[in-house]
Amino acid sequence: MIQRTIPSTGEQLPAVGLGSYQTFDTDDVAAVQPVMDRFLALGGRVIDSSPMYGKAEGAIGRMLAGAKTPAFLATKVWTRGKAEGVAQMERSFQRMGTKQMDLMQIHNLVDWKTQLATLRAWKSEGRIRYVGITHYGHSAFDEMEQIIAKEKIDFVQLPYNVLDRAAEARLLPAAQKHGVAVIVMEPFASGALFGKVKGKPLPKVAAELGCTSWAQLALKFLLGHPAVTCPIPATSKVKHVEDNLGAMRGALPDDRQRKAILAAL
Ligand SMILES: NC(=O)c1ccc[n+]([C@@H]2O[C@H](COP(=O)([O-])OP(=O)(O)OC[C@H]3O[C@@H](n4cnc5c(N)ncnc54)[C@H](OP(=O)(O)O)[C@@H]3O)[C@@H](O)[C@H]2O)c1
């Protein structure tokens, strides 16, 4: 199984995680429980959420209630003001059913200076293990790069996929240089990838890498970048979580193979 290292501590993580935007925003937890069970059974650990994702944090907490395998829980603070941030994070702990959050991220950099001060205090108290920032927009990349360079953070979460490679220019190299772990949001361009490759046969490079689907090729393309720690595809389907975690097996692409994946698109 392909594992990646968190630079700030050396802790190892399974290389493919699970997003929760839309897919887990449901009261019908029984409908998505098999996705979570299969994810954990196949060796997945990193689960990403946010108070922005409606009922997702609560659904994750309920799905993990009887789990035997420990997950690596990541969520976000997404509000302005110290007191509001504290209250929102307390709710996230309660909803996700944990006393210690593995990773707390500042969602879309909202009021990041205020929230970062709380996150640092909570990290020193042991309430959270890692501190991170996220943003989905290219317009925020400069600011994220500055934060990575100046503030001591553990994780950055950014958009990166075969259709959107803007992060390759500066943000990924900055994360690598400053020893910041990278969680990749939107690894399938929020599903747009599948429209693009519909009906296209897999290129030869797929067999070299042990990939049986475009989803696996897309994830391996990301894991072939040395700065990438963990892409977090979201899915509501067991067959898709099985497919996605298949990318944690076999070889990773070198530069030639990454170019071949892009050329095939
Ligand atoms: N600002 C932020 O912090 C931010 C912003 C965006 C995203 N995120 C995080 O990143 C996560 C991932 O991004 P995303 O959810 O936008 O998009 P994504 O993971 O790129 O794509 C999800 C879509 O791909 C489909 N899919 C998944 N696996 C598949 C497979 N093997 N074959 C075919 N289709 C497949 C899913 O549909 P099915 O349900 O049918 O499988 C879903 O429609 C989010 O869930 C969230 O946790 C964070």
The ligand as a Tripos MOL2 file, in Angstrom:
@<TRIPOS>MOLECULE
LIG
   48    52     1     0     0
SMALL
NO_CHARGES

@<TRIPOS>ATOM
      1 N1        -12.2940   24.7990   -0.0350 N.am      1 LIG1
      2 C1        -12.1530   23.5550    0.3940 C.2       1 LIG1
      3 O1        -11.6280   23.3050    1.4600 O.2       1 LIG1
      4 C2        -12.6440   22.4220   -0.4940 C.ar      1 LIG1
      5 C3        -13.2150   22.7150   -1.7470 C.ar      1 LIG1
      6 C4        -13.6100   21.6530   -2.5440 C.ar      1 LIG1
      7 C5        -13.4470   20.3340   -2.0870 C.ar      1 LIG1
      8 N2        -12.9230   20.0800   -0.8580 N.ar      1 LIG1
      9 C6        -12.7810   18.6900   -0.3550 C.3       1 LIG1
     10 O2        -12.2990   17.8690   -1.4200 O.3       1 LIG1
     11 C7        -13.1750   16.7530   -1.6080 C.3       1 LIG1
     12 C8        -13.1170   16.2550   -3.0250 C.3       1 LIG1
     13 O3        -13.5730   17.2330   -3.9520 O.3       1 LIG1
     14 P1        -14.9940   17.1400   -4.6790 P.3       1 LIG1
     15 O4        -15.9280   16.3540   -3.8410 O.co2     1 LIG1
     16 O5        -15.3800   18.5270   -5.0630 O.co2     1 LIG1
     17 O6        -14.7200   16.4020   -6.0570 O.3       1 LIG1
     18 P2        -13.9600   15.0880   -6.5870 P.3       1 LIG1
     19 O7        -13.5730   14.2100   -5.4580 O.co2     1 LIG1
     20 O8        -12.9400   15.5690   -7.5520 O.co2     1 LIG1
     21 O9        -15.1190   14.3830   -7.4320 O.3       1 LIG1
     22 C9        -16.2500   13.8380   -6.8250 C.3       1 LIG1
     23 C10       -17.1610   13.2840   -7.9170 C.3       1 LIG1
     24 O10       -16.5120   12.1940   -8.5830 O.3       1 LIG1
     25 C11       -17.3780   11.0600   -8.5970 C.3       1 LIG1
     26 N3        -16.5220    9.8720   -8.4080 N.ar      1 LIG1
     27 C12       -15.7620    9.5440   -7.3270 C.ar      1 LIG1
     28 N4        -15.0470    8.4380   -7.5450 N.ar      1 LIG1
     29 C13       -15.3720    8.0070   -8.8000 C.ar      1 LIG1
     30 C14       -14.9570    6.9130   -9.6090 C.ar      1 LIG1
     31 N5        -14.0480    6.0320   -9.1730 N.pl3     1 LIG1
     32 N6        -15.5050    6.7820  -10.8440 N.ar      1 LIG1
     33 C15       -16.4250    7.6740  -11.3140 C.ar      1 LIG1
     34 N7        -16.8580    8.7440  -10.5930 N.ar      1 LIG1
     35 C16       -16.3250    8.9220   -9.3530 C.ar      1 LIG1
     36 C17       -18.3360   11.2480   -7.4450 C.3       1 LIG1
     37 O11       -19.5990   10.7040   -7.7700 O.3       1 LIG1
     38 P3        -20.1380    9.3400   -7.0710 P.3       1 LIG1
     39 O12       -20.7570    9.7420   -5.7790 O.co2     1 LIG1
     40 O13       -21.1200    8.8680   -8.1100 O.co2     1 LIG1
     41 O14       -18.9790    8.4090   -6.9240 O.co2     1 LIG1
     42 C18       -18.4530   12.7690   -7.3790 C.3       1 LIG1
     43 O15       -19.4610   13.2370   -8.2640 O.3       1 LIG1
     44 C19       -14.5280   17.3110   -1.1440 C.3       1 LIG1
     45 O16       -15.4850   16.2870   -0.9540 O.3       1 LIG1
     46 C20       -14.1070   18.0500    0.0930 C.3       1 LIG1
     47 O17       -13.9170   17.1440    1.1730 O.3       1 LIG1
     48 C21       -12.4920   21.1060   -0.0690 C.ar      1 LIG1
@<TRIPOS>BOND
     1     1     2 1
     2     2     3 2
     3     2     4 1
     4     4     5 ar
     5     4    48 ar
     6     5     6 ar
     7     6     7 ar
     8     7     8 ar
     9     8     9 1
    10     8    48 ar
    11     9    10 1
    12     9    46 1
    13    10    11 1
    14    11    12 1
    15    11    44 1
    16    12    13 1
    17    13    14 1
    18    14    15 2
    19    14    16 1
    20    14    17 1
    21    17    18 1
    22    18    19 2
    23    18    20 1
    24    18    21 1
    25    21    22 1
    26    22    23 1
    27    23    24 1
    28    23    42 1
    29    24    25 1
    30    25    26 1
    31    25    36 1
    32    26    27 ar
    33    26    35 ar
    34    27    28 ar
    35    28    29 ar
    36    29    30 ar
    37    29    35 ar
    38    30    31 1
    39    30    32 ar
    40    32    33 ar
    41    33    34 ar
    42    34    35 ar
    43    36    37 1
    44    36    42 1
    45    37    38 1
    46    38    39 2
    47    38    40 1
    48    38    41 1
    49    42    43 1
    50    44    45 1
    51    44    46 1
    52    46    47 1
@<TRIPOS>SUBSTRUCTURE
     1 LIG1         1 GROUP 0 **** ****
